[in-house]
Amino acid sequence: MNWQSAPATGNSIVHLDGGDINVRQDGPRDAPALVLVHGLGASTEWWTSIIPTLATSHRVIRIDLLGHGRSAKPTGGGYDIPQQGRRVGQALDQLGIEQAMVIGHSTGGYVATALAEHRGDLVIALALINTGPRLDAFISDGPVGKLVFVPVLGQLLWRLRTDGILRRGLSTAFAPGFHVPQQLVDDTRGMTYHSLTATSRASDDYLTQRQLPDRLTIVGKPLLVIFGERDQRWRSSSATAYRRVAGVTVELIPGVGHSPMLEDPAQTAGLLLSFFGSVAGGR
């Protein structure tokens, strides 16, 4: 398909009750919409490596969740996963998006699922990347990550955070030996302690209330699950829990960890485009 319309590119701020949301768009404006939702402590920048491939055939919309990136970081509420999902839906409404395929990485997978629960009219398919299906599949945030969530001590550590501390904390988001880019360190540094811990607690609460495969079974949308086999945060073997969702496609990528779109962007983008192409072809 040769998309002729003007590209939908650039950053914009969407004004919503509870806090402004930063949105980045790439690709042809009249192409099918792909919505990308990052994980905890991340931003729209985590998707940059796969954007050129996705944006050739799709209108790609990246959203900074509340408390992340260039979006507002309120000191109160708004961080619950269902609230985050509704906020993404409201942002898409303002952009004039009527239907979209949604991709979530890690915690972003919970927000994507919550969006589908709330707006089945809007979400036509879901792809989850290294999103833990249930709490007992969690391995660890690593030594630095554990300390950050200890009351008082965590707040002190956050105030004293250096690039070195943050980089060690982020190292578990990748396979061992992966060099963490400075932009990702900056993304985490830009968060407030409240937005970081509130988002983390919200993810735990969401999984405690109902495991993700059970939620996705009820949602009933076409589903792709991608997992890096060397994930240091969630056991990659837990990806099999998603197989009880009817019609799911589960893909394990060898040699990469928790963030395949950064560690192996070509293969990740290929899996996404193949899946969304089959969804579009089957409609």
Sequence and secondary structure as in RCSB ss.txt:
>XXXX:A:sequence
MNWQSAPATGNSIVHLDGGDINVRQDGPRDAPALVLVHGLGASTEWWTSIIPTLATSHRVIRIDLLGHGRSAKPT
GGGYDIPQQGRRVGQALDQLGIEQAMVIGHSTGGYVATALAEHRGDLVIALALINTGPRLDAFISDGPVGKLVFV
PVLGQLLWRLRTDGILRRGLSTAFAPGFHVPQQLVDDTRGMTYHSLTATSRASDDYLTQRQLPDRLTIVGKPLLV
IFGERDQRWRSSSATAYRRVAGVTVELIPGVGHSPMLEDPAQTAGLLLSFFGSVAGGR
>XXXX:A:secstr
    S B  EEEEE  TTS EEEEEESBTTS EEEEE  TT  GGGGGGGHHHHTTTSEEEEE  TTSTTS   S
SS  SHHHHHHHHHHHHHHTT   EEEEEETHHHHHHHHHHHH TTTEEEEEEES  SSGGGB   HHHHHHHTS
TTHHHHHHHT  HHHHHHHHGGGS TT    HHHHHHHHTS HHHHHHHHHHHHHHHHHS HHHHHHHH   EEE
EEETT SSB GGGGGGGGGSTT EEEEETT  S HHHHSHHHHHHHHHHHHHHHHHH 
